[in-house]
Amino acid sequence: MTGTSPSAADGPTAAGDPTTGRLARRQAELVAALVAGGPPPPGFAPAPLAATRAALLRKRAGEVARHWPLLAACLGVDWPATFAGWAANRPTLGSLRDGWDLARALRERGALPPAGAEELAAREAGLRYDGRRAPRPRRLPAVARAGGAVAVQIAGRVRLLRPAPRPPAAHPVGGDGVPDAAGSAAWISD
Protein backbone atom coordinates (compact mmCIF):
# COMPACT_ATOMS: atom_id res chain seq x y z
CA MET A 1 0.00 0.00 0.00
CA THR A 2 1.33 3.42 -0.86
CA GLY A 3 1.29 6.54 1.25
CA THR A 4 -1.47 8.20 -0.81
CA SER A 5 -4.97 8.58 0.56
CA PRO A 6 -7.75 6.45 -0.98
CA SER A 7 -9.56 9.47 -2.42
CA ALA A 8 -6.44 10.69 -4.19
CA ALA A 9 -5.74 7.24 -5.63
CA ASP A 10 -9.32 6.88 -6.95
CA GLY A 11 -9.13 10.00 -9.09
CA PRO A 12 -11.10 13.24 -8.91
CA THR A 13 -13.85 13.54 -6.34
CA ALA A 14 -17.52 13.60 -7.32
CA ALA A 15 -17.88 17.27 -6.44
CA GLY A 16 -17.37 19.30 -9.59
CA ASP A 17 -16.76 16.28 -11.87
CA PRO A 18 -19.00 16.62 -14.96
CA THR A 19 -18.62 12.91 -15.72
CA THR A 20 -20.34 11.96 -12.48
CA GLY A 21 -23.33 14.17 -13.32
CA ARG A 22 -23.69 12.60 -16.78
CA LEU A 23 -23.39 9.11 -15.35
CA ALA A 24 -26.02 9.82 -12.71
CA ARG A 25 -28.37 11.25 -15.36
CA ARG A 26 -27.89 8.19 -17.63
CA GLN A 27 -28.48 5.83 -14.72
CA ALA A 28 -31.69 7.66 -13.85
CA GLU A 29 -32.83 7.42 -17.49
CA LEU A 30 -32.12 3.67 -17.51
CA VAL A 31 -34.00 3.08 -14.27
CA ALA A 32 -36.95 5.13 -15.57
CA ALA A 33 -37.00 3.07 -18.78
CA LEU A 34 -36.91 -0.20 -16.85
CA VAL A 35 -39.40 0.42 -14.07
CA ALA A 36 -41.41 3.56 -14.79
CA GLY A 37 -42.25 3.38 -18.49
CA GLY A 38 -39.68 5.96 -19.56
CA PRO A 39 -38.26 6.07 -23.10
CA PRO A 40 -35.19 3.95 -23.86
CA PRO A 41 -32.03 5.93 -23.20
CA PRO A 42 -29.74 6.55 -26.16
CA GLY A 43 -27.19 3.82 -26.71
CA PHE A 44 -29.30 0.94 -25.35
CA ALA A 45 -30.66 -1.75 -27.67
CA PRO A 46 -34.48 -1.76 -27.44
CA ALA A 47 -34.95 -5.57 -27.51
CA PRO A 48 -32.75 -6.43 -24.50
CA LEU A 49 -34.16 -3.42 -22.65
CA ALA A 50 -37.72 -4.67 -23.30
CA ALA A 51 -36.77 -8.19 -22.16
CA THR A 52 -35.26 -6.83 -18.95
CA ARG A 53 -38.32 -4.67 -18.35
CA ALA A 54 -40.62 -7.68 -18.81
CA ALA A 55 -38.50 -9.77 -16.43
CA LEU A 56 -38.62 -7.05 -13.80
CA LEU A 57 -42.42 -6.80 -14.14
CA ARG A 58 -42.73 -10.60 -13.70
CA LYS A 59 -40.53 -10.45 -10.61
CA ARG A 60 -42.55 -7.55 -9.24
CA ALA A 61 -45.81 -9.45 -9.92
CA GLY A 62 -44.46 -12.41 -7.94
CA GLU A 63 -43.55 -10.18 -5.01
CA VAL A 64 -47.00 -8.58 -5.02
CA ALA A 65 -48.63 -12.03 -5.21
CA ARG A 66 -46.85 -12.97 -1.97
CA HIS A 67 -48.51 -10.02 -0.22
CA TRP A 68 -51.86 -10.42 -2.01
CA PRO A 69 -52.27 -14.19 -2.49
CA LEU A 70 -56.06 -14.21 -2.86
CA LEU A 71 -56.02 -11.44 -5.46
CA ALA A 72 -53.37 -13.24 -7.50
CA ALA A 73 -55.03 -16.65 -7.11
CA CYS A 74 -58.49 -15.50 -8.16
CA LEU A 75 -57.06 -13.84 -11.28
CA GLY A 76 -55.28 -17.13 -12.04
CA VAL A 77 -53.45 -17.23 -15.36
CA ASP A 78 -54.49 -13.62 -16.02
CA TRP A 79 -52.54 -12.39 -12.96
CA PRO A 80 -49.19 -11.67 -14.67
CA ALA A 81 -50.81 -9.84 -17.61
CA THR A 82 -53.22 -7.92 -15.37
CA PHE A 83 -50.44 -6.82 -13.07
CA ALA A 84 -48.03 -5.98 -15.90
CA GLY A 85 -50.68 -3.91 -17.67
CA TRP A 86 -51.38 -1.95 -14.52
CA ALA A 87 -47.76 -1.57 -13.38
CA ALA A 88 -46.08 -0.91 -16.75
CA ASN A 89 -45.82 2.86 -16.27
CA ARG A 90 -45.74 3.03 -12.50
CA PRO A 91 -42.61 2.90 -10.36
CA THR A 92 -42.96 0.50 -7.45
CA LEU A 93 -43.98 1.70 -4.03
CA GLY A 94 -43.37 -1.72 -2.49
CA SER A 95 -45.24 -4.98 -2.91
CA LEU A 96 -47.94 -4.32 -0.32
CA ARG A 97 -48.77 -0.88 -1.71
CA ASP A 98 -48.59 -2.02 -5.34
CA GLY A 99 -51.11 -4.78 -4.65
CA TRP A 100 -53.32 -2.43 -2.70
CA ASP A 101 -53.34 0.15 -5.49
CA LEU A 102 -54.03 -2.56 -8.10
CA ALA A 103 -56.92 -3.97 -6.04
CA ARG A 104 -58.43 -0.50 -5.72
CA ALA A 105 -58.03 0.09 -9.47
CA LEU A 106 -59.75 -3.22 -10.22
CA ARG A 107 -62.56 -2.33 -7.78
CA GLU A 108 -63.09 1.01 -9.54
CA ARG A 109 -63.37 -0.80 -12.91
CA GLY A 110 -65.73 -3.39 -11.47
CA ALA A 111 -63.19 -6.13 -12.24
CA LEU A 112 -62.20 -7.13 -8.69
CA PRO A 113 -62.91 -10.85 -8.16
CA PRO A 114 -64.77 -11.88 -4.97
CA ALA A 115 -61.74 -13.33 -3.14
CA GLY A 116 -59.74 -10.20 -4.02
CA ALA A 117 -62.60 -8.06 -2.69
CA GLU A 118 -62.52 -9.96 0.60
CA GLU A 119 -58.76 -9.53 0.85
CA LEU A 120 -59.03 -5.80 0.11
CA ALA A 121 -61.83 -5.33 2.65
CA ALA A 122 -59.78 -7.11 5.33
CA ARG A 123 -56.71 -4.98 4.57
CA GLU A 124 -58.68 -1.75 4.64
CA ALA A 125 -60.32 -2.70 7.94
CA GLY A 126 -56.99 -3.43 9.60
CA LEU A 127 -54.75 -0.79 8.06
CA ARG A 128 -55.05 2.86 7.10
CA TYR A 129 -53.69 3.61 3.61
CA ASP A 130 -54.26 6.85 1.74
CA GLY A 131 -52.31 5.99 -1.42
CA ARG A 132 -49.46 8.37 -0.61
CA ARG A 133 -47.89 7.14 2.63
CA ALA A 134 -47.11 3.64 3.85
CA PRO A 135 -50.03 1.73 5.45
CA ARG A 136 -50.23 1.93 9.21
CA PRO A 137 -52.39 0.04 11.73
CA ARG A 138 -55.76 1.44 12.67
CA ARG A 139 -56.23 2.28 16.33
CA LEU A 140 -60.00 2.52 16.45
CA PRO A 141 -62.59 -0.03 15.34
CA ALA A 142 -63.20 0.10 11.60
CA VAL A 143 -65.51 -1.36 8.97
CA ALA A 144 -64.44 -1.76 5.35
CA ARG A 145 -66.38 -2.78 2.25
CA ALA A 146 -65.13 -3.92 -1.13
CA GLY A 147 -67.06 -5.68 -3.88
CA GLY A 148 -69.86 -6.67 -1.50
CA ALA A 149 -67.48 -8.04 1.14
CA VAL A 150 -67.62 -6.49 4.60
CA ALA A 151 -64.81 -6.74 7.15
CA VAL A 152 -64.58 -5.31 10.64
CA GLN A 153 -61.55 -4.63 12.84
CA ILE A 154 -61.89 -4.46 16.60
CA ALA A 155 -58.93 -4.47 18.99
CA GLY A 156 -56.52 -5.23 16.17
CA ARG A 157 -58.35 -8.35 14.96
CA VAL A 158 -60.00 -8.35 11.54
CA ARG A 159 -63.04 -10.51 10.84
CA LEU A 160 -64.85 -10.97 7.56
CA LEU A 161 -68.53 -10.39 8.33
CA ARG A 162 -69.91 -10.93 4.86
CA PRO A 163 -68.09 -12.57 1.95
CA ALA A 164 -68.27 -11.08 -1.51
CA PRO A 165 -71.06 -12.49 -3.67
CA ARG A 166 -69.96 -15.29 -5.98
CA PRO A 167 -71.43 -15.87 -9.42
CA PRO A 168 -73.75 -18.89 -9.51
CA ALA A 169 -71.99 -22.13 -10.35
CA ALA A 170 -72.96 -23.71 -13.65
CA HIS A 171 -74.52 -27.13 -13.15
CA PRO A 172 -74.19 -29.76 -15.86
CA VAL A 173 -77.41 -30.43 -17.71
CA GLY A 174 -78.63 -34.01 -18.04
CA GLY A 175 -80.14 -35.59 -21.15
CA ASP A 176 -83.63 -34.38 -20.18
CA GLY A 177 -82.56 -30.71 -19.96
CA VAL A 178 -82.79 -30.67 -16.16
CA PRO A 179 -79.72 -29.40 -14.27
CA ASP A 180 -77.82 -32.33 -12.85
CA ALA A 181 -76.43 -31.23 -9.48
CA ALA A 182 -74.85 -34.62 -8.78
CA GLY A 183 -72.75 -34.54 -11.94
CA SER A 184 -74.20 -37.82 -13.17
CA ALA A 185 -75.12 -36.57 -16.66
CA ALA A 186 -71.88 -38.01 -18.00
CA TRP A 187 -72.68 -41.62 -17.12
CA ILE A 188 -76.48 -41.83 -17.33
CA SER A 189 -77.75 -42.59 -20.81
CA ASP A 190 -81.28 -42.55 -22.14
C-alpha positions as CSV (number, residue, x, y, z in Angstrom):
1,M,0.0,0.0,0.0
2,T,1.3,3.4,-0.9
3,G,1.3,6.5,1.3
4,T,-1.5,8.2,-0.8
5,S,-5.0,8.6,0.6
6,P,-7.7,6.5,-1.0
7,S,-9.6,9.5,-2.4
8,A,-6.4,10.7,-4.2
9,A,-5.7,7.2,-5.6
10,D,-9.3,6.9,-6.9
11,G,-9.1,10.0,-9.1
12,P,-11.1,13.2,-8.9
13,T,-13.9,13.5,-6.3
14,A,-17.5,13.6,-7.3
15,A,-17.9,17.3,-6.4
16,G,-17.4,19.3,-9.6
17,D,-16.8,16.3,-11.9
18,P,-19.0,16.6,-15.0
19,T,-18.6,12.9,-15.7
20,T,-20.3,12.0,-12.5
21,G,-23.3,14.2,-13.3
22,R,-23.7,12.6,-16.8
23,L,-23.4,9.1,-15.3
24,A,-26.0,9.8,-12.7
25,R,-28.4,11.3,-15.4
26,R,-27.9,8.2,-17.6
27,Q,-28.5,5.8,-14.7
28,A,-31.7,7.7,-13.8
29,E,-32.8,7.4,-17.5
30,L,-32.1,3.7,-17.5
31,V,-34.0,3.1,-14.3
32,A,-37.0,5.1,-15.6
33,A,-37.0,3.1,-18.8
34,L,-36.9,-0.2,-16.9
35,V,-39.4,0.4,-14.1
36,A,-41.4,3.6,-14.8
37,G,-42.3,3.4,-18.5
38,G,-39.7,6.0,-19.6
39,P,-38.3,6.1,-23.1
40,P,-35.2,3.9,-23.9
41,P,-32.0,5.9,-23.2
42,P,-29.7,6.6,-26.2
43,G,-27.2,3.8,-26.7
44,F,-29.3,0.9,-25.4
45,A,-30.7,-1.7,-27.7
46,P,-34.5,-1.8,-27.4
47,A,-35.0,-5.6,-27.5
48,P,-32.7,-6.4,-24.5
49,L,-34.2,-3.4,-22.7
50,A,-37.7,-4.7,-23.3
51,A,-36.8,-8.2,-22.2
52,T,-35.3,-6.8,-18.9
53,R,-38.3,-4.7,-18.4
54,A,-40.6,-7.7,-18.8
55,A,-38.5,-9.8,-16.4
56,L,-38.6,-7.0,-13.8
57,L,-42.4,-6.8,-14.1
58,R,-42.7,-10.6,-13.7
59,K,-40.5,-10.4,-10.6
60,R,-42.6,-7.6,-9.2
61,A,-45.8,-9.5,-9.9
62,G,-44.5,-12.4,-7.9
63,E,-43.6,-10.2,-5.0
64,V,-47.0,-8.6,-5.0
65,A,-48.6,-12.0,-5.2
66,R,-46.8,-13.0,-2.0
67,H,-48.5,-10.0,-0.2
68,W,-51.9,-10.4,-2.0
69,P,-52.3,-14.2,-2.5
70,L,-56.1,-14.2,-2.9
71,L,-56.0,-11.4,-5.5
72,A,-53.4,-13.2,-7.5
73,A,-55.0,-16.7,-7.1
74,C,-58.5,-15.5,-8.2
75,L,-57.1,-13.8,-11.3
76,G,-55.3,-17.1,-12.0
77,V,-53.5,-17.2,-15.4
78,D,-54.5,-13.6,-16.0
79,W,-52.5,-12.4,-13.0
80,P,-49.2,-11.7,-14.7
81,A,-50.8,-9.8,-17.6
82,T,-53.2,-7.9,-15.4
83,F,-50.4,-6.8,-13.1
84,A,-48.0,-6.0,-15.9
85,G,-50.7,-3.9,-17.7
86,W,-51.4,-1.9,-14.5
87,A,-47.8,-1.6,-13.4
88,A,-46.1,-0.9,-16.7
89,N,-45.8,2.9,-16.3
90,R,-45.7,3.0,-12.5
91,P,-42.6,2.9,-10.4
92,T,-43.0,0.5,-7.4
93,L,-44.0,1.7,-4.0
94,G,-43.4,-1.7,-2.5
95,S,-45.2,-5.0,-2.9
96,L,-47.9,-4.3,-0.3
97,R,-48.8,-0.9,-1.7
98,D,-48.6,-2.0,-5.3
99,G,-51.1,-4.8,-4.7
100,W,-53.3,-2.4,-2.7
101,D,-53.3,0.1,-5.5
102,L,-54.0,-2.6,-8.1
103,A,-56.9,-4.0,-6.0
104,R,-58.4,-0.5,-5.7
105,A,-58.0,0.1,-9.5
106,L,-59.8,-3.2,-10.2
107,R,-62.6,-2.3,-7.8
108,E,-63.1,1.0,-9.5
109,R,-63.4,-0.8,-12.9
110,G,-65.7,-3.4,-11.5
111,A,-63.2,-6.1,-12.2
112,L,-62.2,-7.1,-8.7
113,P,-62.9,-10.8,-8.2
114,P,-64.8,-11.9,-5.0
115,A,-61.7,-13.3,-3.1
116,G,-59.7,-10.2,-4.0
117,A,-62.6,-8.1,-2.7
118,E,-62.5,-10.0,0.6
119,E,-58.8,-9.5,0.9
120,L,-59.0,-5.8,0.1
121,A,-61.8,-5.3,2.7
122,A,-59.8,-7.1,5.3
123,R,-56.7,-5.0,4.6
124,E,-58.7,-1.7,4.6
125,A,-60.3,-2.7,7.9
126,G,-57.0,-3.4,9.6
127,L,-54.7,-0.8,8.1
128,R,-55.1,2.9,7.1
129,Y,-53.7,3.6,3.6
130,D,-54.3,6.9,1.7
131,G,-52.3,6.0,-1.4
132,R,-49.5,8.4,-0.6
133,R,-47.9,7.1,2.6
134,A,-47.1,3.6,3.9
135,P,-50.0,1.7,5.4
136,R,-50.2,1.9,9.2
137,P,-52.4,0.0,11.7
138,R,-55.8,1.4,12.7
139,R,-56.2,2.3,16.3
140,L,-60.0,2.5,16.4
141,P,-62.6,0.0,15.3
142,A,-63.2,0.1,11.6
143,V,-65.5,-1.4,9.0
144,A,-64.4,-1.8,5.4
145,R,-66.4,-2.8,2.2
146,A,-65.1,-3.9,-1.1
147,G,-67.1,-5.7,-3.9
148,G,-69.9,-6.7,-1.5
149,A,-67.5,-8.0,1.1
150,V,-67.6,-6.5,4.6
151,A,-64.8,-6.7,7.2
152,V,-64.6,-5.3,10.6
153,Q,-61.6,-4.6,12.8
154,I,-61.9,-4.5,16.6
155,A,-58.9,-4.5,19.0
156,G,-56.5,-5.2,16.2
157,R,-58.3,-8.3,15.0
158,V,-60.0,-8.4,11.5
159,R,-63.0,-10.5,10.8
160,L,-64.8,-11.0,7.6
161,L,-68.5,-10.4,8.3
162,R,-69.9,-10.9,4.9
163,P,-68.1,-12.6,2.0
164,A,-68.3,-11.1,-1.5
165,P,-71.1,-12.5,-3.7
166,R,-70.0,-15.3,-6.0
167,P,-71.4,-15.9,-9.4
168,P,-73.7,-18.9,-9.5
169,A,-72.0,-22.1,-10.4
170,A,-73.0,-23.7,-13.6
171,H,-74.5,-27.1,-13.1
172,P,-74.2,-29.8,-15.9
173,V,-77.4,-30.4,-17.7
174,G,-78.6,-34.0,-18.0
175,G,-80.1,-35.6,-21.2
176,D,-83.6,-34.4,-20.2
177,G,-82.6,-30.7,-20.0
178,V,-82.8,-30.7,-16.2
179,P,-79.7,-29.4,-14.3
180,D,-77.8,-32.3,-12.8
181,A,-76.4,-31.2,-9.5
182,A,-74.8,-34.6,-8.8
183,G,-72.8,-34.5,-11.9
184,S,-74.2,-37.8,-13.2
185,A,-75.1,-36.6,-16.7
186,A,-71.9,-38.0,-18.0
187,W,-72.7,-41.6,-17.1
188,I,-76.5,-41.8,-17.3
189,S,-77.7,-42.6,-20.8
190,D,-81.3,-42.5,-22.1
